[in-house]
Structure formats: structure tokens, C-alpha cells
């Protein structure tokens, strides 16, 4: 089955700096890569996703890049703000195979220091 | 439109007791999922239901059973609770008609403690 590794497990940045979280996956058939944000005590919520036919996607201050050859993808947050503090999870899925499972990384706790 | 709802929000059980966690969605989604979340372990899939009438095991199914009662509802049952099942449980749903996109919408979670 799919295995997703996520690094780092914790990340502290100064407000205004950029943050980068990296994930690798094992199944070359995976074709859908979402990122979820989970604030303390809340449910995970999708913030951005990318499909395997796209190399990069941006949405305001967040962006995701995908390298299919190396089987890794990254989340980039620019101009970080205190409200970006949360746990971020990457995930991978082979949605074309009739399977609807997401395999999640173990999460990165991001702390933005004012 | 409530999205995905779960009951109860909190529960304390004694070892050996049984209970059922309830989940319902009002988005007309085909697929539903149960995850557990433990510190440092991310979200691990317990069981999922790709469509009404089907259920499949995920990564950590031992000690659990599920029922897809209808398209809206998917319940998770612990027949004989153990301390290792202390966790936060999330239900999620997705619309498989979104062919190449499997965005999952999560419920608010159930915090379960087994003493």
C-alpha cells in the first residue's frame, strides 16, 4: 500500500517568513495530493490540492509543488501570519483505481511567532 | 447544510464496554470514512464505505465494526473497548463523482477515553 512520509514534524518561523513542508510518497500510481490544516481542537480542513498532471498550484499565500519523478510534493506558505499556526497534513491517493482512500502523513506542527 | 456531524462529542468508557459512534452527512456523498487520530500518528483509516451497501477495512480495523445504514449514515462500533482505543475519532465523506479529486470533508470528531 501507499506510504507517505512528512517532514519536519515541527516547524517554528517568525511572522512574515516563509514555511516549507515536504512529503514523499511510495506508490507511483498516486495521482491526487491534498493538504489539510487542523487548528487546535478542530477538524482537518482542505486548504489546497494538486493532481498529478500539474506541477504547481497557487492560492494566495499558499502553493504546492509536485515532482512525480522523485515522488515528492511540498507545501509553501509565504508571509506567514499567527493564524497559520496549526498542524498540517499531506496525503496521497490513487483516485483512478476505484479506491477512495487517502493515506496521510503524520503531520507538521507549524508555529508562527509574532 | 450541516455537512458532516458526529455524536457524541466526548465519551468515557470502561475496559470491556461497548459503544457506537454515529456519523451523518447531508451532502449526498457516496463515500464515507472513519479515522482515528493519535498524537504523532496522523490520521489512520479504520474502515471506509465507497458506496451505500459496501464497507472495506482500512489500515487499523482490528477491534472495530462498521455499518453503512443508508447513504447518509455510517456508524462505528467498539464491541469491547480497550485502553489502546483511546483516541479522537473523525468521520469524513467525499463525492466520488468528482472523478480525479477525492476531497474529504471531516466531522468535528469524537474524543474517546477508555479507562
Boltz contact constraints between the chains, C-beta under 6 A:
constraints:
  - contact:
      token1: [A, 32]
      token2: [B, 102]
      max_distance: 6.0
  - contact:
      token1: [A, 43]
      token2: [B, 106]
      max_distance: 6.0
  - contact:
      token1: [A, 43]
      token2: [B, 108]
      max_distance: 6.0
  - contact:
      token1: [A, 43]
      token2: [B, 109]
      max_distance: 6.0
  - contact:
      token1: [A, 44]
      token2: [B, 106]
      max_distance: 6.0
  - contact:
      token1: [A, 46]
      token2: [B, 103]
      max_distance: 6.0
  - contact:
      token1: [A, 51]
      token2: [B, 100]
      max_distance: 6.0
  - contact:
      token1: [A, 93]
      token2: [B, 102]
      max_distance: 6.0
  - contact:
      token1: [A, 95]
      token2: [B, 100]
      max_distance: 6.0
  - contact:
      token1: [A, 95]
      token2: [B, 102]
      max_distance: 6.0
  - contact:
      token1: [A, 100]
      token2: [B, 31]
      max_distance: 6.0
  - contact:
      token1: [A, 100]
      token2: [B, 50]
      max_distance: 6.0
  - contact:
      token1: [A, 100]
      token2: [B, 96]
      max_distance: 6.0
  - contact:
      token1: [A, 100]
      token2: [B, 102]
      max_distance: 6.0
  - contact:
      token1: [A, 101]
      token2: [B, 45]
      max_distance: 6.0
  - contact:
      token1: [A, 104]
      token2: [B, 42]
      max_distance: 6.0
  - contact:
      token1: [A, 104]
      token2: [B, 43]
      max_distance: 6.0
  - contact:
      token1: [A, 105]
      token2: [B, 42]
      max_distance: 6.0
  - contact:
      token1: [A, 106]
      token2: [B, 42]
      max_distance: 6.0
  - contact:
      token1: [A, 107]
      token2: [B, 42]
      max_distance: 6.0
